[in-house]
Amino acid sequence: MSATDQRGTAMRTARADAGSRVAAARAQGAGSAAVTGGRDPRAARPSRPAVRRVKLMVSRVDPWSAMKVGFLLSFAFGVAMVVMVFVLWTILSGMGVFDDINRMIGSIMGDSDKPFDVNEYLGLGRILSLTIVLAVIDTFLWTALATLAAFLYNVIASLVGGLQLTLTDD
């Protein structure tokens, strides 16, 4: 008989012994329930299942998937940034902030042939264009950084073993 067969036989024997012990304990519990009037004293307390803990090691991050996730997250952030700037500009314009700035700068400059208009410099179109350009640049940068971070993590994980996580089943 080979060593593999002996281990398999030992494992089956251990399972059978454990199964017979469980069956004996159930039979004993049923006997005690019959003696106590049909109620099992252990049934009154809810038993908590054992919490499983699994230790996992993140040994490698796929750079391609890190690039895809980085791109999607940075794109979503860019869209949110454009929407946020539009909403902020609309709120400030509705509150009359730009008109107040025009009046304040006009009173500082005094009478001139051409009155100052802040919308020439901070108009909605110009601000949104600048925001879109910044969002595109940020998208490329964050995508490249996510990919580079995955490569660096893989190099470091090969040296030290990676990041160890403990997961529990609550």
Beta strands, then each sheet from edge to edge (+ up, - down):
strand 1: 52-58
strand 2: 163-169
sheet 1: 1+ 2-
end
